Amino acid sequence: MRKVMLLVMLCCLAAGVAWPAWARKSVADKLGEQFAKELAEQTKAVSDMHPELKGSVKLGLTVDKGGFVSLVETKENRLDDTAPLAGILETVYAWKFSELAIEEKTVTFDHVIGFNEGYDSTRMFFVAMGVVMVTIAALIILIRVV
């Protein structure tokens, strides 16, 4: 019985690790290589406009079929200074892309703009703690089974 539970837990862990890889589609897969290239260029331009900022901002973008940005929502803000955020949002609203070959009227997706990103100690801490906790849990299960 314990071996079956261990096998089920390992399968769940494997599925949990593998799921994001096939479940997520990149912007290029959804909207085409040309759109992904234009988005990368626009993102770099915004990042270069603010060399003093550090961190990142995650935005929810809605782009209409004509290539215009119709809605920008701040999903997550990890900037060290939030004063220029309004200017960044105005810049993103002004983005213009090639016409999209989509059936819907609009498409919505999340996009992260990084500013002078280097070593993010907070994120690394949580990743390391997650790995430690999974290792401890696996060891406890293995000790109880064997």
DOVEXKE-736576 format. One record per residue: residue number from 0; z, y negated, x negated of N, C-alpha, C in turn. Coordinates in Angstrom, 2 decimals, decimal comma. Layout:
REM DOVEXKE-736576
<atom paba="NUM" n_up="Z" n_north="Y" n_east="X" ca_up="Z" ca_north="Y" ca_east="X" c_up="Z" c_north="Y" c_east="X"/>
...
This chain:
REM DOVEXKE-736576
<atom paba="0" n_up="0,00" n_north="1,19" n_east="-0,82" ca_up="0,00" ca_north="0,00" ca_east="0,00" c_up="0,00" c_north="-1,26" c_east="-0,87"/>
<atom paba="1" n_up="0,81" n_north="-1,24" n_east="-1,92" ca_up="0,86" ca_north="-2,41" ca_east="-2,81" c_up="-0,46" c_north="-2,61" c_east="-3,53"/>
<atom paba="2" n_up="-1,10" n_north="-1,52" n_east="-3,89" ca_up="-2,38" ca_north="-1,64" ca_east="-4,58" c_up="-3,44" c_north="-2,23" c_east="-3,66"/>
<atom paba="3" n_up="-3,40" n_north="-1,88" n_east="-2,40" ca_up="-4,33" ca_north="-2,44" ca_east="-1,43" c_up="-4,08" c_north="-3,94" c_east="-1,26"/>
<atom paba="4" n_up="-2,80" n_north="-4,32" n_east="-1,18" ca_up="-2,46" ca_north="-5,75" ca_east="-1,05" c_up="-2,91" c_north="-6,51" c_east="-2,29"/>
<atom paba="5" n_up="-2,71" n_north="-5,91" n_east="-3,47" ca_up="-3,15" ca_north="-6,55" ca_east="-4,70" c_up="-4,67" c_north="-6,73" c_east="-4,71"/>
<atom paba="6" n_up="-5,38" n_north="-5,71" n_east="-4,29" ca_up="-6,83" ca_north="-5,78" ca_east="-4,23" c_up="-7,30" c_north="-6,86" c_east="-3,26"/>
<atom paba="7" n_up="-6,66" n_north="-6,94" n_east="-2,10" ca_up="-7,01" ca_north="-7,97" ca_east="-1,11" c_up="-6,74" c_north="-9,35" c_east="-1,67"/>
<atom paba="8" n_up="-5,60" n_north="-9,53" n_east="-2,34" ca_up="-5,27" ca_north="-10,84" ca_east="-2,92" c_up="-6,24" c_north="-11,23" c_east="-4,02"/>
<atom paba="9" n_up="-6,63" n_north="-10,28" n_east="-4,85" ca_up="-7,60" ca_north="-10,57" ca_east="-5,90" c_up="-8,97" c_north="-10,93" c_east="-5,33"/>
<atom paba="10" n_up="-9,36" n_north="-10,25" n_east="-4,26" ca_up="-10,63" ca_north="-10,58" ca_east="-3,60" c_up="-10,58" c_north="-11,98" c_east="-3,00"/>
<atom paba="11" n_up="-9,46" n_north="-12,33" n_east="-2,38" ca_up="-9,31" ca_north="-13,67" ca_east="-1,81" c_up="-9,35" c_north="-14,73" c_east="-2,91"/>
<atom paba="12" n_up="-8,68" n_north="-14,45" n_east="-4,03" ca_up="-8,69" ca_north="-15,38" ca_east="-5,15" c_up="-10,11" c_north="-15,54" c_east="-5,69"/>
<atom paba="13" n_up="-10,82" n_north="-14,44" n_east="-5,84" ca_up="-12,20" ca_north="-14,50" ca_east="-6,34" c_up="-13,09" c_north="-15,29" c_east="-5,38"/>
<atom paba="14" n_up="-12,92" n_north="-15,07" n_east="-4,09" ca_up="-13,71" ca_north="-15,80" ca_east="-3,10" c_up="-13,36" c_north="-17,28" c_east="-3,12"/>
<atom paba="15" n_up="-12,09" n_north="-17,59" n_east="-3,29" ca_up="-11,66" ca_north="-18,99" ca_east="-3,34" c_up="-12,20" c_north="-19,71" c_east="-4,55"/>
<atom paba="16" n_up="-12,31" n_north="-19,02" n_east="-5,66" ca_up="-12,86" ca_north="-19,62" ca_east="-6,87" c_up="-14,37" c_north="-19,76" c_east="-6,77"/>
<atom paba="17" n_up="-15,02" n_north="-18,76" n_east="-6,21" ca_up="-16,49" ca_north="-18,77" ca_east="-6,15" c_up="-17,03" c_north="-19,61" c_east="-5,00"/>
<atom paba="18" n_up="-16,27" n_north="-19,82" n_east="-3,95" ca_up="-16,76" ca_north="-20,49" ca_east="-2,76" c_up="-17,32" c_north="-21,88" c_east="-3,01"/>
<atom paba="19" n_up="-16,62" n_north="-22,75" n_east="-3,75" ca_up="-17,18" ca_north="-24,08" ca_east="-3,94" c_up="-18,53" c_north="-24,09" c_east="-4,63"/>
<atom paba="20" n_up="-18,78" n_north="-23,12" n_east="-5,49" ca_up="-20,05" ca_north="-23,11" ca_east="-6,22" c_up="-21,23" c_north="-22,91" c_east="-5,29"/>
<atom paba="21" n_up="-21,12" n_north="-22,05" n_east="-4,30" ca_up="-22,27" ca_north="-21,83" ca_east="-3,42" c_up="-22,19" c_north="-22,63" c_east="-2,14"/>
<atom paba="22" n_up="-21,01" n_north="-23,12" n_east="-1,77" ca_up="-20,88" ca_north="-23,87" ca_east="-0,53" c_up="-21,32" c_north="-25,31" c_east="-0,68"/>
<atom paba="23" n_up="-21,07" n_north="-25,89" n_east="-1,85" ca_up="-21,45" ca_north="-27,28" ca_east="-2,07" c_up="-22,93" c_north="-27,36" c_east="-2,38"/>
<atom paba="24" n_up="-23,56" n_north="-28,34" n_east="-1,81" ca_up="-24,94" ca_north="-28,60" ca_east="-2,17" c_up="-24,96" c_north="-29,96" c_east="-2,85"/>
<atom paba="25" n_up="-25,70" n_north="-30,06" n_east="-3,90" ca_up="-25,79" ca_north="-31,34" ca_east="-4,58" c_up="-26,66" c_north="-32,29" c_east="-3,76"/>
<atom paba="26" n_up="-26,58" n_north="-33,55" n_east="-4,11" ca_up="-27,40" ca_north="-34,55" ca_east="-3,43" c_up="-28,87" c_north="-34,22" c_east="-3,63"/>
<atom paba="27" n_up="-29,21" n_north="-33,71" n_east="-4,80" ca_up="-30,61" ca_north="-33,36" ca_east="-5,07" c_up="-31,08" c_north="-32,24" c_east="-4,14"/>
<atom paba="28" n_up="-30,20" n_north="-31,26" n_east="-3,88" ca_up="-30,58" ca_north="-30,18" ca_east="-2,97" c_up="-30,75" c_north="-30,69" c_east="-1,55"/>
<atom paba="29" n_up="-29,91" n_north="-31,64" n_east="-1,14" ca_up="-29,97" ca_north="-32,14" ca_east="0,24" c_up="-31,12" c_north="-33,11" c_east="0,46"/>
<atom paba="30" n_up="-31,29" n_north="-34,05" n_east="-0,49" ca_up="-32,20" ca_north="-35,16" ca_east="-0,24" c_up="-33,36" c_north="-35,27" c_east="-1,23"/>
<atom paba="31" n_up="-33,41" n_north="-34,39" n_east="-2,18" ca_up="-34,54" ca_north="-34,39" ca_east="-3,10" c_up="-34,21" c_north="-34,99" c_east="-4,46"/>
<atom paba="32" n_up="-35,01" n_north="-34,59" n_east="-5,44" ca_up="-34,80" ca_north="-35,03" ca_east="-6,81" c_up="-34,98" c_north="-36,53" c_east="-6,97"/>
<atom paba="33" n_up="-35,94" n_north="-37,11" n_east="-6,27" ca_up="-36,19" ca_north="-38,55" ca_east="-6,39" c_up="-34,96" c_north="-39,35" c_east="-5,94"/>
<atom paba="34" n_up="-34,36" n_north="-38,94" n_east="-4,82" ca_up="-33,17" ca_north="-39,62" ca_east="-4,33" c_up="-32,02" c_north="-39,48" c_east="-5,32"/>
<atom paba="35" n_up="-31,84" n_north="-38,28" n_east="-5,87" ca_up="-30,76" ca_north="-38,05" ca_east="-6,84" c_up="-30,95" c_north="-38,93" c_east="-8,08"/>
<atom paba="36" n_up="-32,20" n_north="-39,08" n_east="-8,52" ca_up="-32,49" ca_north="-39,92" ca_east="-9,69" c_up="-32,19" c_north="-41,38" c_east="-9,37"/>
<atom paba="37" n_up="-32,61" n_north="-41,85" n_east="-8,21" ca_up="-32,35" ca_north="-43,24" ca_east="-7,83" c_up="-30,85" c_north="-43,49" c_east="-7,68"/>
<atom paba="38" n_up="-30,14" n_north="-42,52" n_east="-7,11" ca_up="-28,69" ca_north="-42,66" ca_east="-6,95" c_up="-28,00" c_north="-42,74" c_east="-8,31"/>
<atom paba="39" n_up="-28,44" n_north="-41,94" n_east="-9,26" ca_up="-27,85" ca_north="-41,98" ca_east="-10,61" c_up="-28,11" c_north="-43,33" c_east="-11,28"/>
<atom paba="40" n_up="-29,31" n_north="-43,87" n_east="-11,10" ca_up="-29,64" ca_north="-45,17" ca_east="-11,68" c_up="-28,79" c_north="-46,28" c_east="-11,06"/>
<atom paba="41" n_up="-28,66" n_north="-46,25" n_east="-9,73" ca_up="-27,85" ca_north="-47,26" ca_east="-9,05" c_up="-26,38" c_north="-47,17" c_east="-9,48"/>
<atom paba="42" n_up="-25,89" n_north="-45,94" n_east="-9,61" ca_up="-24,50" ca_north="-45,73" ca_east="-10,00" c_up="-24,25" c_north="-46,26" c_east="-11,40"/>
<atom paba="43" n_up="-25,18" n_north="-46,00" n_east="-12,32" ca_up="-25,03" ca_north="-46,49" ca_east="-13,69" c_up="-25,05" c_north="-48,01" c_east="-13,72"/>
<atom paba="44" n_up="-25,89" n_north="-48,61" n_east="-12,90" ca_up="-25,96" ca_north="-50,07" ca_east="-12,86" c_up="-24,63" c_north="-50,67" c_east="-12,40"/>
<atom paba="45" n_up="-24,03" n_north="-50,10" n_east="-11,38" ca_up="-22,74" ca_north="-50,60" ca_east="-10,89" c_up="-21,66" c_north="-50,40" c_east="-11,95"/>
<atom paba="46" n_up="-21,68" n_north="-49,25" n_east="-12,59" ca_up="-20,70" ca_north="-48,96" ca_east="-13,64" c_up="-20,84" c_north="-49,93" c_east="-14,81"/>
<atom paba="47" n_up="-22,08" n_north="-50,25" n_east="-15,18" ca_up="-22,32" ca_north="-51,18" ca_east="-16,29" c_up="-21,94" c_north="-52,61" c_east="-15,93"/>
<atom paba="48" n_up="-21,97" n_north="-52,96" n_east="-14,64" ca_up="-21,60" ca_north="-54,31" ca_east="-14,21" c_up="-20,11" c_north="-54,59" c_east="-14,38"/>
<atom paba="49" n_up="-19,31" n_north="-53,54" n_east="-14,45" ca_up="-17,86" ca_north="-53,70" ca_east="-14,53" c_up="-17,31" c_north="-52,92" c_east="-15,72"/>
<atom paba="50" n_up="-17,59" n_north="-53,38" n_east="-16,95" ca_up="-17,11" ca_north="-52,63" ca_east="-18,13" c_up="-15,60" c_north="-52,69" c_east="-18,30"/>
<atom paba="51" n_up="-14,94" n_north="-53,63" n_east="-17,64" ca_up="-13,49" ca_north="-53,78" ca_east="-17,79" c_up="-12,70" c_north="-52,77" c_east="-16,96"/>
<atom paba="52" n_up="-13,35" n_north="-52,12" n_east="-15,99" ca_up="-12,65" ca_north="-51,20" ca_east="-15,10" c_up="-12,50" c_north="-49,82" c_east="-15,74"/>
<atom paba="53" n_up="-11,43" n_north="-49,16" n_east="-15,36" ca_up="-11,22" ca_north="-47,76" ca_east="-15,75" c_up="-10,87" c_north="-46,98" c_east="-14,49"/>
<atom paba="54" n_up="-11,36" n_north="-45,75" n_east="-14,43" ca_up="-11,08" ca_north="-44,90" ca_east="-13,27" c_up="-12,34" c_north="-44,59" c_east="-12,49"/>
<atom paba="55" n_up="-12,17" n_north="-44,31" n_east="-11,21" ca_up="-13,31" ca_north="-43,98" ca_east="-10,37" c_up="-13,00" c_north="-44,34" c_east="-8,93"/>
<atom paba="56" n_up="-14,04" n_north="-44,43" n_east="-8,14" ca_up="-13,90" ca_north="-44,67" ca_east="-6,71" c_up="-14,84" c_north="-43,69" c_east="-6,00"/>
<atom paba="57" n_up="-14,29" n_north="-43,01" n_east="-5,00" ca_up="-15,09" ca_north="-42,06" ca_east="-4,21" c_up="-15,47" c_north="-42,75" c_east="-2,91"/>
<atom paba="58" n_up="-16,76" n_north="-42,81" n_east="-2,66" ca_up="-17,29" ca_north="-43,50" ca_east="-1,49" c_up="-17,97" c_north="-42,52" c_east="-0,55"/>
<atom paba="59" n_up="-17,84" n_north="-42,77" n_east="0,73" ca_up="-18,62" ca_north="-42,06" ca_east="1,73" c_up="-19,80" c_north="-42,95" c_east="2,08"/>
<atom paba="60" n_up="-21,00" n_north="-42,50" n_east="1,79" ca_up="-22,20" ca_north="-43,30" ca_east="2,03" c_up="-23,00" c_north="-42,74" c_east="3,19"/>
<atom paba="61" n_up="-23,50" n_north="-43,63" n_east="4,02" ca_up="-24,44" ca_north="-43,26" ca_east="5,07" c_up="-25,74" c_north="-43,99" c_east="4,79"/>
<atom paba="62" n_up="-26,81" n_north="-43,23" n_east="4,60" ca_up="-28,12" ca_north="-43,79" ca_east="4,28" c_up="-29,05" c_north="-43,44" c_east="5,43"/>
<atom paba="63" n_up="-29,78" n_north="-44,46" n_east="5,91" ca_up="-30,71" ca_north="-44,19" ca_east="7,01" c_up="-32,04" c_north="-43,68" c_east="6,47"/>
<atom paba="64" n_up="-32,89" n_north="-43,29" n_east="7,39" ca_up="-34,17" ca_north="-42,66" ca_east="7,03" c_up="-35,05" c_north="-43,59" c_east="6,18"/>
<atom paba="65" n_up="-34,90" n_north="-44,88" n_east="6,37" ca_up="-35,69" ca_north="-45,85" ca_east="5,59" c_up="-35,20" c_north="-46,06" c_east="4,18"/>
<atom paba="66" n_up="-34,02" n_north="-45,49" n_east="3,84" ca_up="-33,49" ca_north="-45,61" ca_east="2,49" c_up="-32,46" c_north="-46,71" c_east="2,32"/>
<atom paba="67" n_up="-32,06" n_north="-47,35" n_east="3,43" ca_up="-31,05" ca_north="-48,40" ca_east="3,36" c_up="-29,66" c_north="-47,83" c_east="3,57"/>
<atom paba="68" n_up="-28,68" n_north="-48,36" n_east="2,85" ca_up="-27,29" ca_north="-47,95" ca_east="3,03" c_up="-26,75" c_north="-48,67" c_east="4,26"/>
<atom paba="69" n_up="-26,35" n_north="-47,90" n_east="5,27" ca_up="-25,88" ca_north="-48,51" ca_east="6,51" c_up="-24,37" c_north="-48,52" c_east="6,65"/>
<atom paba="70" n_up="-23,67" n_north="-47,66" n_east="5,89" ca_up="-22,21" ca_north="-47,63" ca_east="5,97" c_up="-21,65" c_north="-47,14" c_east="4,64"/>
<atom paba="71" n_up="-20,60" n_north="-47,83" n_east="4,18" ca_up="-19,89" ca_north="-47,42" ca_east="2,96" c_up="-18,41" c_north="-47,39" c_east="3,29"/>
<atom paba="72" n_up="-17,78" n_north="-46,25" n_east="3,04" ca_up="-16,34" ca_north="-46,10" ca_east="3,26" c_up="-15,69" c_north="-45,70" c_east="1,94"/>
<atom paba="73" n_up="-14,55" n_north="-46,30" n_east="1,64" ca_up="-13,79" ca_north="-45,91" ca_east="0,45" c_up="-12,97" c_north="-44,69" c_east="0,81"/>
<atom paba="74" n_up="-13,25" n_north="-43,56" n_east="0,18" ca_up="-12,53" ca_north="-42,32" ca_east="0,45" c_up="-11,33" c_north="-42,15" c_east="-0,48"/>
<atom paba="75" n_up="-11,51" n_north="-42,50" n_east="-1,75" ca_up="-10,45" ca_north="-42,34" ca_east="-2,74" c_up="-10,65" c_north="-43,40" c_east="-3,81"/>
<atom paba="76" n_up="-9,58" n_north="-44,11" n_east="-4,14" ca_up="-9,66" ca_north="-45,18" ca_east="-5,12" c_up="-8,74" c_north="-44,86" c_east="-6,29"/>
<atom paba="77" n_up="-9,33" n_north="-44,62" n_east="-7,46" ca_up="-8,55" ca_north="-44,36" ca_east="-8,67" c_up="-8,82" c_north="-45,43" c_east="-9,72"/>
<atom paba="78" n_up="-9,13" n_north="-46,63" n_east="-9,28" ca_up="-9,39" ca_north="-47,72" ca_east="-10,21" c_up="-8,07" c_north="-48,33" c_east="-10,67"/>
<atom paba="79" n_up="-8,07" n_north="-48,80" n_east="-11,91" ca_up="-6,86" ca_north="-49,44" ca_east="-12,42" c_up="-6,69" c_north="-50,86" c_east="-11,87"/>
<atom paba="80" n_up="-7,76" n_north="-51,46" n_east="-11,39" ca_up="-7,71" ca_north="-52,80" ca_east="-10,81" c_up="-8,56" c_north="-52,78" c_east="-9,55"/>
<atom paba="81" n_up="-7,96" n_north="-53,09" n_east="-8,40" ca_up="-8,70" ca_north="-53,01" ca_east="-7,14" c_up="-9,34" c_north="-54,33" c_east="-6,74"/>
<atom paba="82" n_up="-9,16" n_north="-55,39" n_east="-7,52" ca_up="-9,73" ca_north="-56,69" ca_east="-7,17" c_up="-11,25" c_north="-56,66" c_east="-7,04"/>
<atom paba="83" n_up="-11,99" n_north="-56,00" n_east="-7,95" ca_up="-13,45" ca_north="-56,01" ca_east="-7,84" c_up="-14,01" c_north="-55,02" c_east="-6,82"/>
<atom paba="84" n_up="-13,16" n_north="-54,33" n_east="-6,07" ca_up="-13,63" ca_north="-53,31" ca_east="-5,14" c_up="-14,54" c_north="-53,90" c_east="-4,06"/>
<atom paba="85" n_up="-14,21" n_north="-55,07" n_east="-3,55" ca_up="-15,05" ca_north="-55,70" ca_east="-2,53" c_up="-16,45" c_north="-55,99" c_east="-3,07"/>
<atom paba="86" n_up="-16,52" n_north="-56,46" n_east="-4,30" ca_up="-17,82" ca_north="-56,72" ca_east="-4,92" c_up="-18,61" c_north="-55,45" c_east="-5,14"/>
<atom paba="87" n_up="-17,91" n_north="-54,37" n_east="-5,50" ca_up="-18,58" ca_north="-53,08" ca_east="-5,68" c_up="-19,16" c_north="-52,61" c_east="-4,36"/>
<atom paba="88" n_up="-18,39" n_north="-52,74" n_east="-3,28" ca_up="-18,88" ca_north="-52,31" ca_east="-1,96" c_up="-20,08" c_north="-53,15" c_east="-1,52"/>
<atom paba="89" n_up="-20,05" n_north="-54,46" n_east="-1,79" ca_up="-21,20" ca_north="-55,30" ca_east="-1,46" c_up="-22,44" c_north="-54,86" c_east="-2,23"/>
<atom paba="90" n_up="-22,26" n_north="-54,51" n_east="-3,49" ca_up="-23,37" ca_north="-54,04" ca_east="-4,31" c_up="-23,94" c_north="-52,74" c_east="-3,75"/>
<atom paba="91" n_up="-23,05" n_north="-51,83" n_east="-3,35" ca_up="-23,50" ca_north="-50,54" ca_east="-2,81" c_up="-24,24" c_north="-50,75" c_east="-1,49"/>
<atom paba="92" n_up="-23,77" n_north="-51,68" n_east="-0,66" ca_up="-24,48" ca_north="-51,98" ca_east="0,59" c_up="-25,89" c_north="-52,47" c_east="0,32"/>
<atom paba="93" n_up="-26,13" n_north="-53,09" n_east="-0,82" ca_up="-27,45" ca_north="-53,64" ca_east="-1,15" c_up="-28,39" c_north="-52,60" c_east="-1,74"/>
<atom paba="94" n_up="-27,90" n_north="-51,40" n_east="-2,02" ca_up="-28,74" ca_north="-50,36" ca_east="-2,59" c_up="-29,91" c_north="-50,05" c_east="-1,66"/>
<atom paba="95" n_up="-31,08" n_north="-49,81" n_east="-2,24" ca_up="-32,27" ca_north="-49,42" ca_east="-1,48" c_up="-32,90" c_north="-48,23" c_east="-2,17"/>
<atom paba="96" n_up="-33,15" n_north="-47,20" n_east="-1,39" ca_up="-33,75" ca_north="-45,98" ca_east="-1,91" c_up="-35,14" c_north="-45,80" c_east="-1,30"/>
<atom paba="97" n_up="-35,90" n_north="-44,88" n_east="-1,87" ca_up="-37,18" ca_north="-44,51" ca_east="-1,27" c_up="-36,92" c_north="-43,91" c_east="0,11"/>
<atom paba="98" n_up="-37,94" n_north="-43,94" n_east="0,96" ca_up="-37,77" ca_north="-43,36" ca_east="2,30" c_up="-37,42" c_north="-41,89" c_east="2,18"/>
<atom paba="99" n_up="-36,50" n_north="-41,47" n_east="3,04" ca_up="-36,03" ca_north="-40,08" ca_east="2,99" c_up="-36,86" c_north="-39,20" c_east="3,92"/>
<atom paba="100" n_up="-37,16" n_north="-38,02" n_east="3,46" ca_up="-37,88" ca_north="-37,04" ca_east="4,27" c_up="-36,85" c_north="-36,16" c_east="4,98"/>
<atom paba="101" n_up="-36,20" n_north="-36,73" n_east="5,99" ca_up="-35,18" ca_north="-36,00" ca_east="6,74" c_up="-35,51" c_north="-36,08" c_east="8,22"/>
<atom paba="102" n_up="-35,00" n_north="-35,13" n_east="8,97" ca_up="-35,25" ca_north="-35,12" ca_east="10,41" c_up="-34,26" c_north="-36,02" c_east="11,15"/>
<atom paba="103" n_up="-33,04" n_north="-36,13" n_east="10,61" ca_up="-32,02" ca_north="-36,94" ca_east="11,27" c_up="-32,30" c_north="-38,43" c_east="11,04"/>
<atom paba="104" n_up="-31,61" n_north="-39,28" n_east="11,81" ca_up="-31,75" ca_north="-40,72" ca_east="11,62" c_up="-31,04" c_north="-41,18" c_east="10,36"/>
<atom paba="105" n_up="-29,88" n_north="-40,57" n_east="10,07" ca_up="-29,10" ca_north="-40,94" ca_east="8,90" c_up="-28,57" c_north="-39,69" c_east="8,21"/>
<atom paba="106" n_up="-28,13" n_north="-39,85" n_east="6,99" ca_up="-27,48" ca_north="-38,78" ca_east="6,26" c_up="-26,22" c_north="-39,36" c_east="5,62"/>
<atom paba="107" n_up="-25,12" n_north="-38,59" n_east="5,68" ca_up="-23,84" ca_north="-39,03" ca_east="5,14" c_up="-23,41" c_north="-38,07" c_east="4,04"/>
<atom paba="108" n_up="-22,92" n_north="-38,63" n_east="2,94" ca_up="-22,45" ca_north="-37,81" ca_east="1,83" c_up="-21,41" c_north="-38,60" c_east="1,04"/>
<atom paba="109" n_up="-20,62" n_north="-37,89" n_east="0,25" ca_up="-19,63" ca_north="-38,51" ca_east="-0,62" c_up="-20,22" c_north="-38,65" c_east="-2,01"/>
<atom paba="110" n_up="-19,85" n_north="-39,75" n_east="-2,69" ca_up="-20,35" ca_north="-40,00" ca_east="-4,03" c_up="-19,26" c_north="-40,68" c_east="-4,84"/>
<atom paba="111" n_up="-19,10" n_north="-40,26" n_east="-6,08" ca_up="-18,08" ca_north="-40,83" ca_east="-6,97" c_up="-18,75" c_north="-41,71" c_east="-8,00"/>
<atom paba="112" n_up="-18,23" n_north="-42,93" n_east="-8,16" ca_up="-18,69" ca_north="-43,85" ca_east="-9,19" c_up="-17,59" c_north="-43,93" c_east="-10,23"/>
<atom paba="113" n_up="-17,90" n_north="-43,55" n_east="-11,47" ca_up="-16,92" ca_north="-43,57" ca_east="-12,55" c_up="-17,08" c_north="-44,81" c_east="-13,40"/>
<atom paba="114" n_up="-15,96" n_north="-45,37" n_east="-13,82" ca_up="-15,94" ca_north="-46,55" ca_east="-14,67" c_up="-15,16" c_north="-46,22" c_east="-15,93"/>
<atom paba="115" n_up="-15,84" n_north="-46,17" n_east="-17,07" ca_up="-15,19" ca_north="-45,91" ca_east="-18,36" c_up="-14,22" c_north="-44,75" c_east="-18,27"/>
<atom paba="116" n_up="-14,67" n_north="-43,67" n_east="-17,66" ca_up="-13,79" ca_north="-42,53" ca_east="-17,50" c_up="-13,61" c_north="-41,83" c_east="-18,82"/>
<atom paba="117" n_up="-12,41" n_north="-41,58" n_east="-19,13" ca_up="-12,07" ca_north="-40,83" ca_east="-20,33" c_up="-11,18" c_north="-39,68" c_east="-19,91"/>
<atom paba="118" n_up="-10,14" n_north="-39,52" n_east="-20,62" ca_up="-9,18" ca_north="-38,46" ca_east="-20,37" c_up="-8,28" c_north="-38,86" c_east="-19,20"/>
<atom paba="119" n_up="-8,33" n_north="-38,13" n_east="-18,10" ca_up="-7,48" ca_north="-38,40" ca_east="-16,93" c_up="-6,29" c_north="-37,46" c_east="-16,99"/>
<atom paba="120" n_up="-5,17" n_north="-37,98" n_east="-17,49" ca_up="-4,00" ca_north="-37,14" ca_east="-17,72" c_up="-3,42" c_north="-36,59" c_east="-16,42"/>
<atom paba="121" n_up="-3,47" n_north="-37,35" n_east="-15,35" ca_up="-2,91" ca_north="-36,88" ca_east="-14,08" c_up="-3,69" c_north="-35,67" c_east="-13,57"/>
<atom paba="122" n_up="-4,99" n_north="-35,77" n_east="-13,57" ca_up="-5,82" ca_north="-34,66" ca_east="-13,09" c_up="-5,64" c_north="-33,43" c_east="-13,98"/>
<atom paba="123" n_up="-5,60" n_north="-33,64" n_east="-15,28" ca_up="-5,40" ca_north="-32,51" ca_east="-16,20" c_up="-4,04" c_north="-31,85" c_east="-15,99"/>
<atom paba="124" n_up="-3,02" n_north="-32,65" n_east="-15,70" ca_up="-1,69" ca_north="-32,11" ca_east="-15,45" c_up="-1,72" c_north="-31,18" c_east="-14,24"/>
<atom paba="125" n_up="-2,33" n_north="-31,63" n_east="-13,14" ca_up="-2,36" ca_north="-30,81" ca_east="-11,93" c_up="-3,23" c_north="-29,56" c_east="-12,11"/>
<atom paba="126" n_up="-4,29" n_north="-29,66" n_east="-12,86" ca_up="-5,10" ca_north="-28,47" ca_east="-13,14" c_up="-4,29" c_north="-27,47" c_east="-13,96"/>
<atom paba="127" n_up="-3,60" n_north="-27,96" n_east="-14,98" ca_up="-2,79" ca_north="-27,07" ca_east="-15,82" c_up="-1,66" c_north="-26,44" c_east="-15,00"/>
<atom paba="128" n_up="-1,02" n_north="-27,21" n_east="-14,14" ca_up="0,06" ca_north="-26,67" ca_east="-13,31" c_up="-0,48" c_north="-25,61" c_east="-12,34"/>
<atom paba="129" n_up="-1,67" n_north="-25,84" n_east="-11,80" ca_up="-2,29" ca_north="-24,85" ca_east="-10,91" c_up="-2,56" c_north="-23,54" c_east="-11,63"/>
<atom paba="130" n_up="-3,08" n_north="-23,64" n_east="-12,85" ca_up="-3,36" ca_north="-22,44" ca_east="-13,64" c_up="-2,06" c_north="-21,69" c_east="-13,95"/>
<atom paba="131" n_up="-1,01" n_north="-22,43" n_east="-14,32" ca_up="0,28" ca_north="-21,81" ca_east="-14,61" c_up="0,83" c_north="-21,10" c_east="-13,38"/>
<atom paba="132" n_up="0,75" n_north="-21,74" n_east="-12,21" ca_up="1,29" ca_north="-21,15" ca_east="-10,99" c_up="0,51" c_north="-19,89" c_east="-10,58"/>
<atom paba="133" n_up="-0,80" n_north="-19,92" n_east="-10,71" ca_up="-1,60" ca_north="-18,75" ca_east="-10,38" c_up="-1,29" c_north="-17,61" c_east="-11,34"/>
<atom paba="134" n_up="-1,11" n_north="-17,92" n_east="-12,61" ca_up="-0,76" ca_north="-16,90" ca_east="-13,60" c_up="0,59" c_north="-16,28" c_east="-13,29"/>
<atom paba="135" n_up="1,58" n_north="-17,10" n_east="-12,96" ca_up="2,91" ca_north="-16,59" ca_east="-12,62" c_up="2,84" c_north="-15,70" c_east="-11,38"/>
<atom paba="136" n_up="2,11" n_north="-16,16" n_east="-10,36" ca_up="1,99" ca_north="-15,37" ca_east="-9,13" c_up="1,32" c_north="-14,02" c_east="-9,42"/>
<atom paba="137" n_up="0,28" n_north="-14,02" n_east="-10,24" ca_up="-0,41" ca_north="-12,77" ca_east="-10,58" c_up="0,51" c_north="-11,84" c_east="-11,36"/>
<atom paba="138" n_up="1,30" n_north="-12,39" n_east="-12,27" ca_up="2,22" ca_north="-11,56" ca_east="-13,03" c_up="3,30" c_north="-10,95" c_east="-12,14"/>
<atom paba="139" n_up="3,82" n_north="-11,74" n_east="-11,22" ca_up="4,84" ca_north="-11,21" ca_east="-10,29" c_up="4,26" c_north="-10,08" c_east="-9,47"/>
<atom paba="140" n_up="3,05" n_north="-10,25" n_east="-8,96" ca_up="2,41" ca_north="-9,20" ca_east="-8,15" c_up="2,17" c_north="-7,96" c_east="-9,00"/>
<atom paba="141" n_up="1,68" n_north="-8,14" n_east="-10,22" ca_up="1,42" ca_north="-6,98" ca_east="-11,09" c_up="2,71" c_north="-6,24" c_east="-11,44"/>
<atom paba="142" n_up="3,79" n_north="-6,99" n_east="-11,70" ca_up="5,06" ca_north="-6,35" ca_east="-12,03" c_up="5,59" c_north="-5,55" c_east="-10,84"/>
<atom paba="143" n_up="5,46" n_north="-6,08" n_east="-9,66" ca_up="5,95" ca_north="-5,36" ca_east="-8,47" c_up="5,10" c_north="-4,15" c_east="-8,14"/>
<atom paba="144" n_up="3,82" n_north="-4,21" n_east="-8,42" ca_up="2,93" ca_north="-3,08" ca_east="-8,11" c_up="3,15" c_north="-1,95" c_east="-9,12"/>
<atom paba="145" n_up="3,28" n_north="-2,30" n_east="-10,35" ca_up="3,40" ca_north="-1,28" ca_east="-11,41" c_up="4,79" c_north="-0,85" c_east="-11,53"/>
